[in-house]
Amino acid sequence: MKNKKTEERYYTYSGVPTKDTLSIKEQRELDEKKKNNTLTKEDREKLRRDDSGLSTRSTRGIFYKDRVKYNPNVDYFMMDYMDKKDMSHIRLPYMTQFEMLGLLRHFIEENGFDVYRLQIHSENELDTKLEVKCDDGEIREVSLRQILFDDRYENISKRVKDESSNFLKEIYERRNPSEIEMDEEEDKEDRGKFSQHQLSEMEIQVHSDQTRVS
């Protein structure tokens, strides 16, 4: 993908570079400097903040700011599962890999993996549009998200992607109450130990869509 303003070529998930995205040319130059062991402090910071496709930032979601504000160049996931304790259906949209792995670790270490029917979907996958025949006989274009889940999660997706919205931050803080006071200056984006997830009522109520199974 070429940026018309700069004629630079970029590779990103969204097709749109951000201020942190390195062009293909810049990546090659920095790769060469890395091979020659001539990277400067500024170069290393550029590499750390790069959100081009397949970068650590884009694939793992290691930056706190990407977990609280939607970045189209970061891969997000929807996790859903059945909780054995109260037989509730939990759905957790727009999680980065960094956050998701922390939650899976919590299941194993604290709960003995007391869940079942665990599924993980890429939000990019759920954006896929399909033509389906509806109950009224009409053929409509809907997202895979609407088919697998429902319209509520399509609305959640739209709110998360709204640049003027803080909805993703609200979701994240409810899932991770212990990280609300996190300060990015402490450099916890990619080096700090992920805090323990608390599967509380606050976390469950964020979606208001629990399904009780008799």
NUBAGU-320153 format. One record per residue (C-alpha): residue number from 0; x, y, z; residue in one letter; chain. Coordinates in steps of 0.1 Angstrom, whole numbers, padded with zeros to 4 digits. Layout:
BEGIN
+------+-------+-------+-------+------+-------+
! resi !    xx !    yy !    zz ! resn ! chain !
+------+-------+-------+-------+------+-------+
!  NUM !     X !     Y !     Z !    A !     A !
...
+------+-------+-------+-------+------+-------+
***
This chain:
BEGIN
+------+-------+-------+-------+------+-------+
! resi !    xx !    yy !    zz ! resn ! chain !
+------+-------+-------+-------+------+-------+
!    0 !  0000 !  0000 !  0000 !    M !     A !
!    1 !  0013 !  0034 ! -0010 !    K !     A !
!    2 !  0007 !  0066 !  0009 !    N !     A !
!    3 ! -0002 !  0092 ! -0018 !    K !     A !
!    4 !  0012 !  0121 !  0002 !    K !     A !
!    5 !  0047 !  0107 !  0007 !    T !     A !
!    6 !  0048 !  0080 ! -0020 !    E !     A !
!    7 !  0061 !  0057 !  0007 !    E !     A !
!    8 !  0050 !  0021 !  0008 !    R !     A !
!    9 !  0036 !  0006 !  0040 !    Y !     A !
!   10 !  0023 ! -0028 !  0051 !    Y !     A !
!   11 ! -0004 ! -0026 !  0077 !    T !     A !
!   12 ! -0035 ! -0046 !  0087 !    Y !     A !
!   13 ! -0058 ! -0017 !  0080 !    S !     A !
!   14 ! -0041 ! -0003 !  0049 !    G !     A !
!   15 ! -0037 !  0030 !  0067 !    V !     A !
!   16 ! -0004 !  0041 !  0083 !    P !     A !
!   17 ! -0004 !  0059 !  0117 !    T !     A !
!   18 !  0023 !  0083 !  0130 !    K !     A !
!   19 !  0042 !  0052 !  0144 !    D !     A !
!   20 !  0041 !  0031 !  0112 !    T !     A !
!   21 !  0074 !  0025 !  0096 !    L !     A !
!   22 !  0075 !  0024 !  0058 !    S !     A !
!   23 !  0089 ! -0006 !  0040 !    I !     A !
!   24 !  0119 !  0015 !  0031 !    K !     A !
!   25 !  0125 !  0026 !  0067 !    E !     A !
!   26 !  0122 ! -0011 !  0079 !    Q !     A !
!   27 !  0148 ! -0022 !  0054 !    R !     A !
!   28 !  0172 !  0006 !  0065 !    E !     A !
!   29 !  0167 ! -0002 !  0102 !    L !     A !
!   30 !  0171 ! -0039 !  0095 !    D !     A !
!   31 !  0205 ! -0032 !  0078 !    E !     A !
!   32 !  0216 ! -0010 !  0107 !    K !     A !
!   33 !  0206 ! -0038 !  0131 !    K !     A !
!   34 !  0227 ! -0063 !  0112 !    K !     A !
!   35 !  0256 ! -0039 !  0114 !    N !     A !
!   36 !  0249 ! -0032 !  0151 !    N !     A !
!   37 !  0246 !  0005 !  0144 !    T !     A !
!   38 !  0211 !  0012 !  0157 !    L !     A !
!   39 !  0208 !  0044 !  0177 !    T !     A !
!   40 !  0185 !  0049 !  0207 !    K !     A !
!   41 !  0161 !  0067 !  0185 !    E !     A !
!   42 !  0161 !  0038 !  0160 !    D !     A !
!   43 !  0153 !  0013 !  0187 !    R !     A !
!   44 !  0124 !  0035 !  0198 !    E !     A !
!   45 !  0111 !  0036 !  0163 !    K !     A !
!   46 !  0112 ! -0001 !  0160 !    L !     A !
!   47 !  0095 ! -0006 !  0194 !    R !     A !
!   48 !  0066 !  0017 !  0184 !    R !     A !
!   49 !  0062 !  0004 !  0149 !    D !     A !
!   50 !  0027 ! -0009 !  0143 !    D !     A !
!   51 !  0032 ! -0021 !  0107 !    S !     A !
!   52 !  0019 ! -0056 !  0099 !    G !     A !
!   53 !  0036 ! -0085 !  0117 !    L !     A !
!   54 !  0054 ! -0061 !  0142 !    S !     A !
!   55 !  0053 ! -0071 !  0179 !    T !     A !
!   56 !  0030 ! -0042 !  0186 !    R !     A !
!   57 !  0005 ! -0051 !  0159 !    S !     A !
!   58 !  0004 ! -0088 !  0166 !    T !     A !
!   59 !  0006 ! -0089 !  0205 !    R !     A !
!   60 ! -0009 ! -0056 !  0216 !    G !     A !
!   61 !  0019 ! -0049 !  0240 !    I !     A !
!   62 !  0011 ! -0012 !  0243 !    F !     A !
!   63 ! -0013 ! -0001 !  0270 !    Y !     A !
!   64 ! -0026 !  0027 !  0248 !    K !     A !
!   65 ! -0037 !  0002 !  0221 !    D !     A !
!   66 ! -0056 ! -0018 !  0247 !    R !     A !
!   67 ! -0077 !  0013 !  0257 !    V !     A !
!   68 ! -0079 !  0031 !  0223 !    K !     A !
!   69 ! -0086 !  0013 !  0191 !    Y !     A !
!   70 ! -0057 !  0011 !  0167 !    N !     A !
!   71 ! -0067 ! -0003 !  0133 !    P !     A !
!   72 ! -0032 ! -0018 !  0128 !    N !     A !
!   73 ! -0034 ! -0039 !  0160 !    V !     A !
!   74 ! -0049 ! -0074 !  0160 !    D !     A !
!   75 ! -0079 ! -0077 !  0184 !    Y !     A !
!   76 ! -0098 ! -0109 !  0194 !    F !     A !
!   77 ! -0132 ! -0119 !  0207 !    M !     A !
!   78 ! -0130 ! -0146 !  0234 !    M !     A !
!   79 ! -0162 ! -0164 !  0246 !    D !     A !
!   80 ! -0166 ! -0193 !  0269 !    Y !     A !
!   81 ! -0190 ! -0210 !  0294 !    M !     A !
!   82 ! -0182 ! -0205 !  0330 !    D !     A !
!   83 ! -0187 ! -0238 !  0349 !    K !     A !
!   84 ! -0192 ! -0221 !  0382 !    K !     A !
!   85 ! -0225 ! -0204 !  0374 !    D !     A !
!   86 ! -0231 ! -0218 !  0338 !    M !     A !
!   87 ! -0230 ! -0183 !  0323 !    S !     A !
!   88 ! -0219 ! -0175 !  0287 !    H !     A !
!   89 ! -0191 ! -0149 !  0289 !    I !     A !
!   90 ! -0181 ! -0129 !  0258 !    R !     A !
!   91 ! -0151 ! -0106 !  0258 !    L !     A !
!   92 ! -0147 ! -0085 !  0227 !    P !     A !
!   93 ! -0117 ! -0065 !  0215 !    Y !     A !
!   94 ! -0089 ! -0082 !  0236 !    M !     A !
!   95 ! -0053 ! -0080 !  0224 !    T !     A !
!   96 ! -0031 ! -0111 !  0225 !    Q !     A !
!   97 ! -0013 ! -0096 !  0255 !    F !     A !
!   98 ! -0045 ! -0093 !  0275 !    E !     A !
!   99 ! -0059 ! -0126 !  0263 !    M !     A !
!  100 ! -0028 ! -0146 !  0273 !    L !     A !
!  101 ! -0030 ! -0131 !  0308 !    G !     A !
!  102 ! -0066 ! -0142 !  0311 !    L !     A !
!  103 ! -0058 ! -0177 !  0299 !    L !     A !
!  104 ! -0029 ! -0179 !  0324 !    R !     A !
!  105 ! -0054 ! -0169 !  0352 !    H !     A !
!  106 ! -0078 ! -0197 !  0341 !    F !     A !
!  107 ! -0050 ! -0223 !  0344 !    I !     A !
!  108 ! -0033 ! -0210 !  0375 !    E !     A !
!  109 ! -0062 ! -0198 !  0396 !    E !     A !
!  110 ! -0093 ! -0216 !  0383 !    N !     A !
!  111 ! -0079 ! -0249 !  0371 !    G !     A !
!  112 ! -0093 ! -0239 !  0337 !    F !     A !
!  113 ! -0129 ! -0241 !  0351 !    D !     A !
!  114 ! -0144 ! -0231 !  0317 !    V !     A !
!  115 ! -0155 ! -0250 !  0286 !    Y !     A !
!  116 ! -0166 ! -0242 !  0250 !    R !     A !
!  117 ! -0138 ! -0217 !  0248 !    L !     A !
!  118 ! -0136 ! -0200 !  0214 !    Q !     A !
!  119 ! -0113 ! -0172 !  0201 !    I !     A !
!  120 ! -0120 ! -0153 !  0169 !    H !     A !
!  121 ! -0100 ! -0125 !  0153 !    S !     A !
!  122 ! -0121 ! -0093 !  0152 !    E !     A !
!  123 ! -0108 ! -0088 !  0116 !    N !     A !
!  124 ! -0123 ! -0122 !  0108 !    E !     A !
!  125 ! -0156 ! -0112 !  0125 !    L !     A !
!  126 ! -0157 ! -0081 !  0102 !    D !     A !
!  127 ! -0161 ! -0103 !  0072 !    T !     A !
!  128 ! -0193 ! -0095 !  0053 !    K !     A !
!  129 ! -0216 ! -0123 !  0040 !    L !     A !
!  130 ! -0249 ! -0124 !  0022 !    E !     A !
!  131 ! -0275 ! -0144 !  0041 !    V !     A !
!  132 ! -0311 ! -0151 !  0037 !    K !     A !
!  133 ! -0330 ! -0137 !  0066 !    C !     A !
!  134 ! -0362 ! -0150 !  0083 !    D !     A !
!  135 ! -0383 ! -0127 !  0062 !    D !     A !
!  136 ! -0369 ! -0141 !  0030 !    G !     A !
!  137 ! -0348 ! -0111 !  0022 !    E !     A !
!  138 ! -0311 ! -0115 !  0014 !    I !     A !
!  139 ! -0290 ! -0090 !  0034 !    R !     A !
!  140 ! -0253 ! -0084 !  0039 !    E !     A !
!  141 ! -0243 ! -0090 !  0075 !    V !     A !
!  142 ! -0210 ! -0095 !  0093 !    S !     A !
!  143 ! -0198 ! -0129 !  0106 !    L !     A !
!  144 ! -0199 ! -0112 !  0140 !    R !     A !
!  145 ! -0237 ! -0108 !  0137 !    Q !     A !
!  146 ! -0241 ! -0144 !  0126 !    I !     A !
!  147 ! -0220 ! -0160 !  0154 !    L !     A !
!  148 ! -0230 ! -0136 !  0181 !    F !     A !
!  149 ! -0257 ! -0109 !  0175 !    D !     A !
!  150 ! -0263 ! -0073 !  0166 !    D !     A !
!  151 ! -0253 ! -0061 !  0200 !    R !     A !
!  152 ! -0217 ! -0070 !  0193 !    Y !     A !
!  153 ! -0218 ! -0053 !  0159 !    E !     A !
!  154 ! -0229 ! -0021 !  0177 !    N !     A !
!  155 ! -0200 ! -0026 !  0202 !    I !     A !
!  156 ! -0176 ! -0029 !  0174 !    S !     A !
!  157 ! -0188 !  0003 !  0158 !    K !     A !
!  158 ! -0185 !  0021 !  0192 !    R !     A !
!  159 ! -0150 !  0008 !  0197 !    V !     A !
!  160 ! -0139 !  0020 !  0163 !    K !     A !
!  161 ! -0154 !  0054 !  0167 !    D !     A !
!  162 ! -0124 !  0078 !  0170 !    E !     A !
!  163 ! -0143 !  0101 !  0193 !    S !     A !
!  164 ! -0153 !  0073 !  0217 !    S !     A !
!  165 ! -0136 !  0060 !  0248 !    N !     A !
!  166 ! -0157 !  0028 !  0248 !    F !     A !
!  167 ! -0127 !  0005 !  0245 !    L !     A !
!  168 ! -0111 !  0021 !  0275 !    K !     A !
!  169 ! -0144 !  0016 !  0295 !    E !     A !
!  170 ! -0144 ! -0021 !  0285 !    I !     A !
!  171 ! -0108 ! -0026 !  0294 !    Y !     A !
!  172 ! -0110 ! -0009 !  0327 !    E !     A !
!  173 ! -0140 ! -0030 !  0337 !    R !     A !
!  174 ! -0121 ! -0061 !  0328 !    R !     A !
!  175 ! -0089 ! -0049 !  0345 !    N !     A !
!  176 ! -0098 ! -0027 !  0375 !    P !     A !
!  177 ! -0063 ! -0030 !  0390 !    S !     A !
!  178 ! -0048 ! -0013 !  0359 !    E !     A !
!  179 ! -0070 !  0018 !  0358 !    I !     A !
!  180 ! -0042 !  0039 !  0374 !    E !     A !
!  181 ! -0015 !  0026 !  0351 !    M !     A !
!  182 !  0010 !  0052 !  0340 !    D !     A !
!  183 !  0026 !  0047 !  0306 !    E !     A !
!  184 !  0057 !  0066 !  0318 !    E !     A !
!  185 !  0064 !  0035 !  0340 !    E !     A !
!  186 !  0071 !  0017 !  0308 !    D !     A !
!  187 !  0047 ! -0012 !  0316 !    K !     A !
!  188 !  0036 ! -0013 !  0280 !    E !     A !
!  189 !  0057 ! -0043 !  0270 !    D !     A !
!  190 !  0079 ! -0052 !  0300 !    R !     A !
!  191 !  0058 ! -0052 !  0331 !    G !     A !
!  192 !  0042 ! -0084 !  0344 !    K !     A !
!  193 !  0006 ! -0086 !  0334 !    F !     A !
!  194 ! -0016 ! -0081 !  0365 !    S !     A !
!  195 ! -0039 ! -0108 !  0377 !    Q !     A !
!  196 ! -0074 ! -0108 !  0361 !    H !     A !
!  197 ! -0103 ! -0106 !  0384 !    Q !     A !
!  198 ! -0133 ! -0124 !  0371 !    L !     A !
!  199 ! -0157 ! -0102 !  0391 !    S !     A !
!  200 ! -0193 ! -0091 !  0386 !    E !     A !
!  201 ! -0179 ! -0059 !  0371 !    M !     A !
!  202 ! -0162 ! -0079 !  0343 !    E !     A !
!  203 ! -0192 ! -0100 !  0336 !    I !     A !
!  204 ! -0217 ! -0071 !  0336 !    Q !     A !
!  205 ! -0198 ! -0051 !  0310 !    V !     A !
!  206 ! -0217 ! -0068 !  0282 !    H !     A !
!  207 ! -0251 ! -0073 !  0299 !    S !     A !
!  208 ! -0258 ! -0104 !  0280 !    D !     A !
!  209 ! -0251 ! -0134 !  0302 !    Q !     A !
!  210 ! -0270 ! -0165 !  0290 !    T !     A !
!  211 ! -0281 ! -0187 !  0319 !    R !     A !
!  212 ! -0282 ! -0224 !  0311 !    V !     A !
!  213 ! -0306 ! -0246 !  0331 !    S !     A !
+------+-------+-------+-------+------+-------+
***
